[in-house]
């Protein structure tokens, strides 16, 4: 047994009880939620065809990486943040871990805020409380945020089986809700109307920026891949179920977000990206209480993934904090973060700033991790080596300088490309920066001879 302070728990065979449906439901539920709906409303600015293209391109490419790191989790039984020790070093893994913590805190806050908005509509109907944006409208949001946080804690601390149950029930309700929502939308407008609606020039989003927007959201799930695939015994479940679950969840809810936002623009006569909030849309389309309750439930299914992945990252940084305590800490911290839009008055502004932050960091990190495992150092990804401060993964003082330098260069390239008109109009900056980071990391590792001896 490894007594290193960096030791971690590998999931044994007898605890690997997630079947294909469980895994599919987890990743479908991760995307079939309020945040993805809102995301669809944001890329609706590309138009129906442009937004759909951006979603397909970015989603397929991002979830190939989800499958790759899902496979690594299945093989090793370790979480994604522990696996980052292989490329960034045992101490250096604190860098992607801290980024992961902020990432999953942010997504938990996004989903909680939208669910709280739904609860605020219910409070408005029952008690006549003002809505968010109106004088005194923060009361319903504050109560809603508190209720959602309590529900999240109850769901998570009940254990892995409880999470699976929430996912199974939530996915069924979500599918029903999407069907109902689609029926309501097409009662108001036709597919031809949606296809021919022209976004006002001042608000139109170019295709490349749409790809970057979807990629920033989709790559966020990749950094939590192994946290769930380590609970399965079958390679097919680890590779196939996350890809199809996440992709179909992304497509269904992004498309409904695009269609409903354009639908509201057609019926109201003005295009407003703030109308992409599912609670606002459900209210404007007259979907009532049932829609609001389902929105709350979808928040729970998505945040079950967010909170668990965030807790794994926190556990990798603070080894003495138990996993269950990490779950509670992440839930409370995300609750506090949910109040940010109340302070600055704009959820859309907070959301787009968050996507910019995640987009520039996630691509290079994921590219580095995949190159390290699949091309350089696969044999060193064992429970002993990943926790050994005297081993190959200690690099220089616990940090792999090559990985850190590559990450910085990847971020710089992303920031440069993101503001170039030709990139914004075509392919976006995210996947170019990933290719660049992969080539640089592989090249420097080979040239400097720092790949581990097990590959020789």
C-alpha beads as a LAMMPS data file, in Angstrom:
LAMMPS data file: protein, C-alpha beads

456 atoms
455 bonds

1 atom types
1 bond types

-500.0 500.0 xlo xhi
-500.0 500.0 ylo yhi
-500.0 500.0 zlo zhi

Masses

1 110.0

Atoms # bond

1 1 1 0.000 0.000 0.000
2 1 1 1.238 3.493 -0.856
3 1 1 1.710 5.597 2.293
4 1 1 2.695 8.784 0.437
5 1 1 0.771 11.907 1.408
6 1 1 -0.150 12.068 -2.283
7 1 1 -1.826 8.657 -2.187
8 1 1 -5.328 8.464 -3.600
9 1 1 -8.076 5.901 -3.679
10 1 1 -8.443 3.808 -6.821
11 1 1 -11.997 2.554 -7.380
12 1 1 -11.913 -1.267 -7.013
13 1 1 -13.765 -3.665 -9.338
14 1 1 -16.530 -4.412 -6.838
15 1 1 -17.486 -0.703 -6.697
16 1 1 -17.584 -0.222 -10.462
17 1 1 -21.337 -0.497 -10.804
18 1 1 -22.218 2.062 -13.502
19 1 1 -23.770 0.387 -16.547
20 1 1 -24.257 1.905 -20.002
21 1 1 -27.587 3.532 -19.130
22 1 1 -26.204 5.013 -15.889
23 1 1 -23.228 6.496 -17.731
24 1 1 -25.343 7.724 -20.636
25 1 1 -27.878 9.262 -18.239
26 1 1 -25.113 10.982 -16.260
27 1 1 -23.665 12.703 -19.314
28 1 1 -26.976 13.360 -21.045
29 1 1 -28.229 14.900 -17.796
30 1 1 -25.010 16.918 -17.494
31 1 1 -25.909 18.760 -20.708
32 1 1 -29.696 18.489 -20.710
33 1 1 -30.058 21.409 -18.371
34 1 1 -30.667 25.100 -17.937
35 1 1 -27.095 26.187 -18.632
36 1 1 -27.041 24.433 -22.013
37 1 1 -30.432 25.920 -22.879
38 1 1 -29.083 29.374 -22.025
39 1 1 -25.967 28.558 -24.077
40 1 1 -28.226 27.807 -27.049
41 1 1 -29.884 31.166 -26.552
42 1 1 -26.465 32.847 -26.697
43 1 1 -25.423 31.142 -29.976
44 1 1 -28.883 31.846 -31.415
45 1 1 -27.123 35.049 -32.465
46 1 1 -25.480 32.898 -35.193
47 1 1 -28.957 32.103 -36.567
48 1 1 -30.581 28.650 -36.582
49 1 1 -28.237 27.122 -39.183
50 1 1 -25.091 28.839 -37.873
51 1 1 -25.868 27.996 -34.252
52 1 1 -26.553 24.356 -35.148
53 1 1 -23.291 24.122 -37.123
54 1 1 -21.316 25.637 -34.249
55 1 1 -22.895 23.166 -31.815
56 1 1 -22.181 20.122 -33.998
57 1 1 -18.583 21.057 -34.807
58 1 1 -17.569 22.057 -31.286
59 1 1 -19.615 19.314 -29.591
60 1 1 -18.250 16.408 -31.640
61 1 1 -14.631 17.578 -31.323
62 1 1 -14.905 18.292 -27.583
63 1 1 -16.557 14.975 -26.758
64 1 1 -13.900 12.989 -28.600
65 1 1 -11.638 14.249 -25.813
66 1 1 -14.326 13.320 -23.269
67 1 1 -14.117 9.733 -24.547
68 1 1 -10.316 9.762 -24.489
69 1 1 -10.039 10.883 -20.874
70 1 1 -13.006 8.664 -20.014
71 1 1 -10.967 5.720 -21.246
72 1 1 -8.018 6.788 -19.063
73 1 1 -10.294 6.936 -16.012
74 1 1 -11.591 3.431 -16.770
75 1 1 -8.039 2.111 -17.123
76 1 1 -6.576 3.730 -14.019
77 1 1 -9.512 4.106 -11.594
78 1 1 -8.299 7.652 -10.819
79 1 1 -10.040 11.033 -11.077
80 1 1 -9.174 13.489 -13.853
81 1 1 -7.354 15.839 -11.497
82 1 1 -5.187 12.999 -10.163
83 1 1 -4.442 11.990 -13.759
84 1 1 -3.176 15.522 -14.432
85 1 1 -0.203 14.639 -12.195
86 1 1 1.129 12.573 -15.095
87 1 1 1.601 15.618 -17.316
88 1 1 1.876 18.561 -14.904
89 1 1 3.744 16.776 -12.096
90 1 1 2.490 15.617 -8.719
91 1 1 2.663 19.128 -7.284
92 1 1 2.046 20.830 -10.613
93 1 1 -1.362 19.172 -10.853
94 1 1 -2.537 21.849 -8.433
95 1 1 -2.727 24.197 -11.462
96 1 1 -5.387 22.261 -13.445
97 1 1 -7.030 21.319 -10.119
98 1 1 -7.520 24.964 -9.109
99 1 1 -8.813 25.771 -12.601
100 1 1 -11.208 22.819 -12.321
101 1 1 -12.475 24.038 -8.960
102 1 1 -13.331 27.471 -10.368
103 1 1 -14.789 25.875 -13.507
104 1 1 -17.201 23.547 -11.709
105 1 1 -18.048 26.185 -9.127
106 1 1 -18.991 28.460 -12.012
107 1 1 -21.190 25.906 -13.785
108 1 1 -22.892 24.959 -10.526
109 1 1 -23.627 28.648 -9.960
110 1 1 -24.959 29.065 -13.531
111 1 1 -27.425 26.187 -13.180
112 1 1 -28.396 27.219 -9.647
113 1 1 -29.092 30.806 -10.761
114 1 1 -31.364 29.687 -13.599
115 1 1 -33.191 27.247 -11.296
116 1 1 -33.552 30.030 -8.698
117 1 1 -35.065 32.209 -11.436
118 1 1 -37.675 29.494 -11.990
119 1 1 -38.420 29.375 -8.270
120 1 1 -38.715 33.168 -8.275
121 1 1 -41.437 32.898 -10.949
122 1 1 -43.263 30.387 -8.732
123 1 1 -42.932 32.721 -5.710
124 1 1 -44.238 35.564 -7.881
125 1 1 -47.325 33.507 -8.781
126 1 1 -47.938 32.284 -5.221
127 1 1 -46.924 35.272 -3.072
128 1 1 -46.744 38.157 -5.597
129 1 1 -43.040 38.667 -4.858
130 1 1 -41.324 40.918 -7.452
131 1 1 -39.291 39.212 -10.209
132 1 1 -35.523 39.614 -10.667
133 1 1 -34.841 42.967 -12.317
134 1 1 -37.810 44.618 -10.615
135 1 1 -37.532 46.649 -7.376
136 1 1 -37.291 44.169 -4.490
137 1 1 -36.818 41.303 -6.968
138 1 1 -33.735 39.922 -5.224
139 1 1 -35.808 38.371 -2.423
140 1 1 -37.208 35.544 -4.556
141 1 1 -33.755 34.882 -6.030
142 1 1 -32.085 34.722 -2.600
143 1 1 -34.691 32.270 -1.290
144 1 1 -34.446 30.241 -4.520
145 1 1 -30.653 30.027 -4.311
146 1 1 -30.920 28.853 -0.698
147 1 1 -33.466 26.152 -1.569
148 1 1 -31.398 24.862 -4.505
149 1 1 -28.241 24.695 -2.396
150 1 1 -30.019 22.630 0.279
151 1 1 -31.350 20.260 -2.414
152 1 1 -27.864 19.875 -3.869
153 1 1 -26.349 19.020 -0.479
154 1 1 -29.070 16.450 0.270
155 1 1 -28.638 14.833 -3.134
156 1 1 -24.830 14.646 -3.059
157 1 1 -24.189 13.552 0.546
158 1 1 -26.685 10.708 0.088
159 1 1 -24.012 8.923 -1.947
160 1 1 -23.269 7.695 -5.480
161 1 1 -26.483 5.638 -5.674
162 1 1 -28.525 8.728 -4.839
163 1 1 -26.771 10.649 -7.622
164 1 1 -27.555 7.846 -10.082
165 1 1 -31.236 7.876 -9.042
166 1 1 -31.457 11.657 -9.510
167 1 1 -29.859 11.283 -12.958
168 1 1 -32.222 8.486 -14.052
169 1 1 -35.396 10.295 -12.980
170 1 1 -34.132 13.664 -14.181
171 1 1 -33.280 12.441 -17.684
172 1 1 -36.784 11.032 -18.231
173 1 1 -38.395 14.303 -17.086
174 1 1 -36.005 16.319 -19.224
175 1 1 -36.867 14.352 -22.374
176 1 1 -40.588 14.877 -21.737
177 1 1 -40.001 18.595 -21.105
178 1 1 -38.012 19.038 -24.346
179 1 1 -40.817 17.389 -26.328
180 1 1 -43.456 19.650 -24.705
181 1 1 -41.300 22.742 -25.207
182 1 1 -40.782 21.877 -28.882
183 1 1 -44.538 21.458 -29.404
184 1 1 -45.226 24.860 -27.814
185 1 1 -42.542 26.599 -29.902
186 1 1 -43.840 25.225 -33.203
187 1 1 -47.390 26.188 -32.316
188 1 1 -46.204 29.809 -32.355
189 1 1 -43.784 29.762 -35.302
190 1 1 -42.882 27.462 -38.199
191 1 1 -39.493 25.940 -39.023
192 1 1 -39.433 28.164 -42.117
193 1 1 -39.888 31.236 -39.897
194 1 1 -36.964 30.145 -37.707
195 1 1 -34.714 29.403 -40.694
196 1 1 -35.391 32.745 -42.374
197 1 1 -35.192 34.978 -39.306
198 1 1 -32.303 37.408 -39.710
199 1 1 -30.453 38.404 -36.546
200 1 1 -29.984 42.205 -36.322
201 1 1 -26.502 43.053 -37.649
202 1 1 -25.381 44.672 -34.389
203 1 1 -26.187 41.492 -32.424
204 1 1 -25.139 38.832 -34.946
205 1 1 -22.474 36.374 -33.763
206 1 1 -19.894 35.067 -36.301
207 1 1 -19.537 31.274 -36.696
208 1 1 -16.035 31.070 -35.197
209 1 1 -17.143 32.867 -32.063
210 1 1 -20.103 30.489 -31.843
211 1 1 -17.733 27.495 -32.053
212 1 1 -15.570 28.982 -29.289
213 1 1 -18.657 29.564 -27.117
214 1 1 -19.885 25.958 -27.442
215 1 1 -16.334 24.594 -27.072
216 1 1 -15.764 26.498 -23.825
217 1 1 -18.865 24.917 -22.326
218 1 1 -18.305 21.429 -23.757
219 1 1 -14.631 21.114 -22.830
220 1 1 -15.637 21.870 -19.242
221 1 1 -17.140 18.384 -18.985
222 1 1 -13.957 16.764 -20.324
223 1 1 -12.064 17.705 -17.168
224 1 1 -14.569 15.652 -15.151
225 1 1 -14.596 12.617 -17.459
226 1 1 -12.574 10.156 -15.386
227 1 1 -14.450 11.047 -12.195
228 1 1 -17.352 8.963 -13.524
229 1 1 -15.832 6.458 -15.966
230 1 1 -13.709 5.047 -13.129
231 1 1 -17.002 3.609 -11.825
232 1 1 -17.506 1.254 -14.796
233 1 1 -15.990 -2.151 -15.604
234 1 1 -16.455 -1.983 -19.372
235 1 1 -14.343 -0.083 -21.881
236 1 1 -17.328 0.495 -24.211
237 1 1 -19.261 2.152 -21.394
238 1 1 -16.318 4.469 -20.622
239 1 1 -15.756 5.497 -24.248
240 1 1 -19.148 5.403 -25.977
241 1 1 -21.715 6.352 -23.296
242 1 1 -20.115 9.707 -22.297
243 1 1 -19.712 10.751 -25.962
244 1 1 -23.290 10.014 -27.051
245 1 1 -24.859 11.089 -23.768
246 1 1 -23.107 14.458 -23.697
247 1 1 -23.533 15.093 -27.438
248 1 1 -27.252 14.281 -27.538
249 1 1 -27.840 16.311 -24.358
250 1 1 -25.926 19.234 -25.874
251 1 1 -27.769 19.080 -29.201
252 1 1 -31.248 18.734 -27.716
253 1 1 -30.953 21.599 -25.239
254 1 1 -28.839 23.923 -27.373
255 1 1 -31.301 23.568 -30.236
256 1 1 -34.282 24.215 -27.985
257 1 1 -32.443 27.279 -26.635
258 1 1 -31.791 28.534 -30.173
259 1 1 -35.353 27.898 -31.337
260 1 1 -37.079 29.386 -28.302
261 1 1 -34.919 32.529 -28.330
262 1 1 -35.622 33.140 -32.027
263 1 1 -39.284 32.251 -31.440
264 1 1 -39.605 34.933 -28.758
265 1 1 -37.841 37.399 -31.092
266 1 1 -40.347 36.614 -33.854
267 1 1 -43.413 36.923 -31.619
268 1 1 -42.210 39.988 -29.692
269 1 1 -40.670 41.826 -32.637
270 1 1 -37.255 42.348 -30.985
271 1 1 -34.200 40.138 -30.511
272 1 1 -32.824 40.043 -26.970
273 1 1 -30.206 37.429 -25.922
274 1 1 -31.336 37.856 -22.300
275 1 1 -34.552 36.101 -23.354
276 1 1 -32.540 32.876 -23.641
277 1 1 -33.063 32.284 -19.913
278 1 1 -35.301 29.158 -19.907
279 1 1 -37.442 30.443 -17.039
280 1 1 -38.189 33.685 -18.875
281 1 1 -38.949 31.780 -22.095
282 1 1 -41.162 29.237 -20.313
283 1 1 -43.068 32.110 -18.713
284 1 1 -43.468 34.023 -22.008
285 1 1 -44.648 30.876 -23.797
286 1 1 -47.135 30.135 -21.021
287 1 1 -45.675 26.806 -19.859
288 1 1 -46.421 27.445 -16.184
289 1 1 -45.529 25.625 -12.957
290 1 1 -44.617 22.255 -14.453
291 1 1 -41.932 23.810 -16.640
292 1 1 -40.454 25.674 -13.684
293 1 1 -40.313 22.516 -11.552
294 1 1 -38.610 20.530 -14.333
295 1 1 -36.060 23.345 -14.735
296 1 1 -35.274 22.990 -11.025
297 1 1 -34.843 19.206 -11.397
298 1 1 -32.557 19.567 -14.417
299 1 1 -30.384 21.856 -12.324
300 1 1 -29.983 19.039 -9.816
301 1 1 -29.006 16.468 -12.477
302 1 1 -26.379 18.754 -14.002
303 1 1 -24.995 19.937 -10.686
304 1 1 -24.610 16.363 -9.425
305 1 1 -21.818 16.109 -12.023
306 1 1 -20.462 19.618 -11.362
307 1 1 -20.240 19.260 -7.590
308 1 1 -18.706 15.787 -7.672
309 1 1 -16.033 16.801 -10.195
310 1 1 -15.305 20.022 -8.271
311 1 1 -14.938 18.052 -5.028
312 1 1 -12.451 15.675 -6.701
313 1 1 -10.345 18.674 -7.732
314 1 1 -10.522 20.163 -4.222
315 1 1 -9.525 16.794 -2.766
316 1 1 -6.442 16.704 -5.023
317 1 1 -5.337 20.129 -3.741
318 1 1 -6.150 19.586 -0.062
319 1 1 -5.392 15.913 0.607
320 1 1 -6.440 15.986 4.253
321 1 1 -9.981 17.165 3.453
322 1 1 -12.261 14.141 2.986
323 1 1 -14.221 13.754 -0.233
324 1 1 -17.586 14.201 1.540
325 1 1 -16.393 17.424 3.180
326 1 1 -15.128 18.571 -0.224
327 1 1 -18.623 18.031 -1.641
328 1 1 -20.178 20.265 1.007
329 1 1 -17.473 22.952 0.604
330 1 1 -17.996 23.076 -3.185
331 1 1 -21.776 23.318 -2.747
332 1 1 -21.542 26.196 -0.247
333 1 1 -18.887 28.037 -2.284
334 1 1 -20.980 27.739 -5.452
335 1 1 -23.983 29.093 -3.561
336 1 1 -21.987 32.215 -2.663
337 1 1 -20.804 32.561 -6.275
338 1 1 -24.426 32.439 -7.458
339 1 1 -24.984 35.877 -5.891
340 1 1 -22.542 37.571 -8.341
341 1 1 -25.215 38.293 -11.030
342 1 1 -27.395 39.826 -8.308
343 1 1 -24.579 42.258 -7.537
344 1 1 -23.759 43.288 -11.120
345 1 1 -27.361 43.078 -12.345
346 1 1 -26.684 40.986 -15.490
347 1 1 -26.624 37.207 -15.675
348 1 1 -25.770 37.251 -19.401
349 1 1 -22.651 39.397 -18.826
350 1 1 -21.473 37.123 -15.996
351 1 1 -22.097 34.009 -18.113
352 1 1 -20.184 35.205 -21.198
353 1 1 -17.225 36.359 -19.067
354 1 1 -17.150 32.930 -17.450
355 1 1 -17.089 31.212 -20.868
356 1 1 -14.178 33.407 -21.999
357 1 1 -12.224 32.380 -18.901
358 1 1 -12.847 28.645 -19.316
359 1 1 -12.265 28.645 -23.078
360 1 1 -8.722 29.945 -22.949
361 1 1 -7.554 27.536 -20.210
362 1 1 -9.285 24.227 -20.843
363 1 1 -8.127 23.543 -24.408
364 1 1 -4.375 23.564 -23.691
365 1 1 -4.763 21.556 -20.445
366 1 1 -6.796 18.801 -22.133
367 1 1 -4.441 18.651 -25.136
368 1 1 -1.414 18.308 -22.835
369 1 1 -3.037 15.537 -20.771
370 1 1 -4.068 13.501 -23.826
371 1 1 -0.650 13.754 -25.488
372 1 1 1.098 12.748 -22.266
373 1 1 -1.006 9.622 -21.726
374 1 1 -1.524 8.378 -25.267
375 1 1 1.794 9.363 -26.878
376 1 1 4.427 9.699 -24.153
377 1 1 4.017 8.109 -20.739
378 1 1 1.079 5.725 -20.493
379 1 1 3.008 3.091 -18.514
380 1 1 3.610 5.473 -15.623
381 1 1 -0.086 6.018 -14.882
382 1 1 -0.273 3.657 -11.914
383 1 1 -1.480 4.286 -8.360
384 1 1 2.117 3.967 -7.135
385 1 1 3.780 6.278 -9.674
386 1 1 1.069 8.949 -9.558
387 1 1 1.616 9.254 -5.774
388 1 1 5.399 8.757 -5.515
389 1 1 7.370 11.952 -4.689
390 1 1 10.607 10.125 -5.549
391 1 1 9.332 8.768 -8.867
392 1 1 9.266 9.727 -12.538
393 1 1 6.316 12.082 -12.128
394 1 1 8.085 14.343 -9.657
395 1 1 9.865 16.095 -12.538
396 1 1 11.586 19.250 -11.141
397 1 1 10.464 19.769 -7.549
398 1 1 7.078 18.223 -8.310
399 1 1 6.380 20.395 -11.377
400 1 1 6.687 19.636 -15.098
401 1 1 7.968 22.952 -16.460
402 1 1 7.295 21.881 -20.060
403 1 1 3.580 21.429 -19.358
404 1 1 3.331 24.766 -17.561
405 1 1 5.177 26.640 -20.330
406 1 1 2.989 24.959 -22.957
407 1 1 -0.151 25.969 -21.057
408 1 1 0.968 29.609 -20.936
409 1 1 1.835 29.629 -24.654
410 1 1 -1.508 27.994 -25.500
411 1 1 -3.414 30.645 -23.547
412 1 1 -1.472 33.481 -25.209
413 1 1 -2.155 32.045 -28.678
414 1 1 -5.867 31.683 -27.848
415 1 1 -6.105 35.327 -26.737
416 1 1 -4.316 36.519 -29.893
417 1 1 -6.398 34.390 -32.276
418 1 1 -9.712 35.159 -30.581
419 1 1 -9.502 38.814 -31.653
420 1 1 -8.516 38.110 -35.290
421 1 1 -11.502 38.742 -37.614
422 1 1 -10.719 35.804 -39.933
423 1 1 -10.630 33.384 -36.969
424 1 1 -13.826 34.820 -35.431
425 1 1 -15.635 34.396 -38.746
426 1 1 -14.506 30.843 -39.484
427 1 1 -13.068 28.172 -37.150
428 1 1 -12.606 29.920 -33.791
429 1 1 -9.521 29.955 -31.600
430 1 1 -10.138 26.998 -29.268
431 1 1 -9.194 23.986 -31.373
432 1 1 -6.280 25.772 -33.051
433 1 1 -4.814 26.489 -29.606
434 1 1 -5.352 22.811 -28.678
435 1 1 -3.477 21.569 -31.760
436 1 1 -0.705 24.073 -31.068
437 1 1 -0.445 22.998 -27.416
438 1 1 -0.359 19.300 -28.353
439 1 1 2.439 19.807 -30.896
440 1 1 4.493 22.062 -28.598
441 1 1 4.165 19.743 -25.585
442 1 1 5.048 16.635 -27.587
443 1 1 7.932 18.366 -29.364
444 1 1 9.486 19.891 -26.237
445 1 1 9.125 16.626 -24.316
446 1 1 10.922 14.729 -27.071
447 1 1 13.606 17.327 -27.723
448 1 1 14.411 17.865 -24.046
449 1 1 14.283 14.130 -23.364
450 1 1 11.942 14.491 -20.396
451 1 1 9.502 11.719 -21.256
452 1 1 9.725 9.030 -18.594
453 1 1 12.079 6.092 -18.902
454 1 1 9.261 3.535 -19.125
455 1 1 8.784 4.513 -22.755
456 1 1 12.333 3.564 -23.739

Bonds

1 1 1 2
2 1 2 3
3 1 3 4
4 1 4 5
5 1 5 6
6 1 6 7
7 1 7 8
8 1 8 9
9 1 9 10
10 1 10 11
11 1 11 12
12 1 12 13
13 1 13 14
14 1 14 15
15 1 15 16
16 1 16 17
17 1 17 18
18 1 18 19
19 1 19 20
20 1 20 21
21 1 21 22
22 1 22 23
23 1 23 24
24 1 24 25
25 1 25 26
26 1 26 27
27 1 27 28
28 1 28 29
29 1 29 30
30 1 30 31
31 1 31 32
32 1 32 33
33 1 33 34
34 1 34 35
35 1 35 36
36 1 36 37
37 1 37 38
38 1 38 39
39 1 39 40
40 1 40 41
41 1 41 42
42 1 42 43
43 1 43 44
44 1 44 45
45 1 45 46
46 1 46 47
47 1 47 48
48 1 48 49
49 1 49 50
50 1 50 51
51 1 51 52
52 1 52 53
53 1 53 54
54 1 54 55
55 1 55 56
56 1 56 57
57 1 57 58
58 1 58 59
59 1 59 60
60 1 60 61
61 1 61 62
62 1 62 63
63 1 63 64
64 1 64 65
65 1 65 66
66 1 66 67
67 1 67 68
68 1 68 69
69 1 69 70
70 1 70 71
71 1 71 72
72 1 72 73
73 1 73 74
74 1 74 75
75 1 75 76
76 1 76 77
77 1 77 78
78 1 78 79
79 1 79 80
80 1 80 81
81 1 81 82
82 1 82 83
83 1 83 84
84 1 84 85
85 1 85 86
86 1 86 87
87 1 87 88
88 1 88 89
89 1 89 90
90 1 90 91
91 1 91 92
92 1 92 93
93 1 93 94
94 1 94 95
95 1 95 96
96 1 96 97
97 1 97 98
98 1 98 99
99 1 99 100
100 1 100 101
101 1 101 102
102 1 102 103
103 1 103 104
104 1 104 105
105 1 105 106
106 1 106 107
107 1 107 108
108 1 108 109
109 1 109 110
110 1 110 111
111 1 111 112
112 1 112 113
113 1 113 114
114 1 114 115
115 1 115 116
116 1 116 117
117 1 117 118
118 1 118 119
119 1 119 120
120 1 120 121
121 1 121 122
122 1 122 123
123 1 123 124
124 1 124 125
125 1 125 126
126 1 126 127
127 1 127 128
128 1 128 129
129 1 129 130
130 1 130 131
131 1 131 132
132 1 132 133
133 1 133 134
134 1 134 135
135 1 135 136
136 1 136 137
137 1 137 138
138 1 138 139
139 1 139 140
140 1 140 141
141 1 141 142
142 1 142 143
143 1 143 144
144 1 144 145
145 1 145 146
146 1 146 147
147 1 147 148
148 1 148 149
149 1 149 150
150 1 150 151
151 1 151 152
152 1 152 153
153 1 153 154
154 1 154 155
155 1 155 156
156 1 156 157
157 1 157 158
158 1 158 159
159 1 159 160
160 1 160 161
161 1 161 162
162 1 162 163
163 1 163 164
164 1 164 165
165 1 165 166
166 1 166 167
167 1 167 168
168 1 168 169
169 1 169 170
170 1 170 171
171 1 171 172
172 1 172 173
173 1 173 174
174 1 174 175
175 1 175 176
176 1 176 177
177 1 177 178
178 1 178 179
179 1 179 180
180 1 180 181
181 1 181 182
182 1 182 183
183 1 183 184
184 1 184 185
185 1 185 186
186 1 186 187
187 1 187 188
188 1 188 189
189 1 189 190
190 1 190 191
191 1 191 192
192 1 192 193
193 1 193 194
194 1 194 195
195 1 195 196
196 1 196 197
197 1 197 198
198 1 198 199
199 1 199 200
200 1 200 201
201 1 201 202
202 1 202 203
203 1 203 204
204 1 204 205
205 1 205 206
206 1 206 207
207 1 207 208
208 1 208 209
209 1 209 210
210 1 210 211
211 1 211 212
212 1 212 213
213 1 213 214
214 1 214 215
215 1 215 216
216 1 216 217
217 1 217 218
218 1 218 219
219 1 219 220
220 1 220 221
221 1 221 222
222 1 222 223
223 1 223 224
224 1 224 225
225 1 225 226
226 1 226 227
227 1 227 228
228 1 228 229
229 1 229 230
230 1 230 231
231 1 231 232
232 1 232 233
233 1 233 234
234 1 234 235
235 1 235 236
236 1 236 237
237 1 237 238
238 1 238 239
239 1 239 240
240 1 240 241
241 1 241 242
242 1 242 243
243 1 243 244
244 1 244 245
245 1 245 246
246 1 246 247
247 1 247 248
248 1 248 249
249 1 249 250
250 1 250 251
251 1 251 252
252 1 252 253
253 1 253 254
254 1 254 255
255 1 255 256
256 1 256 257
257 1 257 258
258 1 258 259
259 1 259 260
260 1 260 261
261 1 261 262
262 1 262 263
263 1 263 264
264 1 264 265
265 1 265 266
266 1 266 267
267 1 267 268
268 1 268 269
269 1 269 270
270 1 270 271
271 1 271 272
272 1 272 273
273 1 273 274
274 1 274 275
275 1 275 276
276 1 276 277
277 1 277 278
278 1 278 279
279 1 279 280
280 1 280 281
281 1 281 282
282 1 282 283
283 1 283 284
284 1 284 285
285 1 285 286
286 1 286 287
287 1 287 288
288 1 288 289
289 1 289 290
290 1 290 291
291 1 291 292
292 1 292 293
293 1 293 294
294 1 294 295
295 1 295 296
296 1 296 297
297 1 297 298
298 1 298 299
299 1 299 300
300 1 300 301
301 1 301 302
302 1 302 303
303 1 303 304
304 1 304 305
305 1 305 306
306 1 306 307
307 1 307 308
308 1 308 309
309 1 309 310
310 1 310 311
311 1 311 312
312 1 312 313
313 1 313 314
314 1 314 315
315 1 315 316
316 1 316 317
317 1 317 318
318 1 318 319
319 1 319 320
320 1 320 321
321 1 321 322
322 1 322 323
323 1 323 324
324 1 324 325
325 1 325 326
326 1 326 327
327 1 327 328
328 1 328 329
329 1 329 330
330 1 330 331
331 1 331 332
332 1 332 333
333 1 333 334
334 1 334 335
335 1 335 336
336 1 336 337
337 1 337 338
338 1 338 339
339 1 339 340
340 1 340 341
341 1 341 342
342 1 342 343
343 1 343 344
344 1 344 345
345 1 345 346
346 1 346 347
347 1 347 348
348 1 348 349
349 1 349 350
350 1 350 351
351 1 351 352
352 1 352 353
353 1 353 354
354 1 354 355
355 1 355 356
356 1 356 357
357 1 357 358
358 1 358 359
359 1 359 360
360 1 360 361
361 1 361 362
362 1 362 363
363 1 363 364
364 1 364 365
365 1 365 366
366 1 366 367
367 1 367 368
368 1 368 369
369 1 369 370
370 1 370 371
371 1 371 372
372 1 372 373
373 1 373 374
374 1 374 375
375 1 375 376
376 1 376 377
377 1 377 378
378 1 378 379
379 1 379 380
380 1 380 381
381 1 381 382
382 1 382 383
383 1 383 384
384 1 384 385
385 1 385 386
386 1 386 387
387 1 387 388
388 1 388 389
389 1 389 390
390 1 390 391
391 1 391 392
392 1 392 393
393 1 393 394
394 1 394 395
395 1 395 396
396 1 396 397
397 1 397 398
398 1 398 399
399 1 399 400
400 1 400 401
401 1 401 402
402 1 402 403
403 1 403 404
404 1 404 405
405 1 405 406
406 1 406 407
407 1 407 408
408 1 408 409
409 1 409 410
410 1 410 411
411 1 411 412
412 1 412 413
413 1 413 414
414 1 414 415
415 1 415 416
416 1 416 417
417 1 417 418
418 1 418 419
419 1 419 420
420 1 420 421
421 1 421 422
422 1 422 423
423 1 423 424
424 1 424 425
425 1 425 426
426 1 426 427
427 1 427 428
428 1 428 429
429 1 429 430
430 1 430 431
431 1 431 432
432 1 432 433
433 1 433 434
434 1 434 435
435 1 435 436
436 1 436 437
437 1 437 438
438 1 438 439
439 1 439 440
440 1 440 441
441 1 441 442
442 1 442 443
443 1 443 444
444 1 444 445
445 1 445 446
446 1 446 447
447 1 447 448
448 1 448 449
449 1 449 450
450 1 450 451
451 1 451 452
452 1 452 453
453 1 453 454
454 1 454 455
455 1 455 456
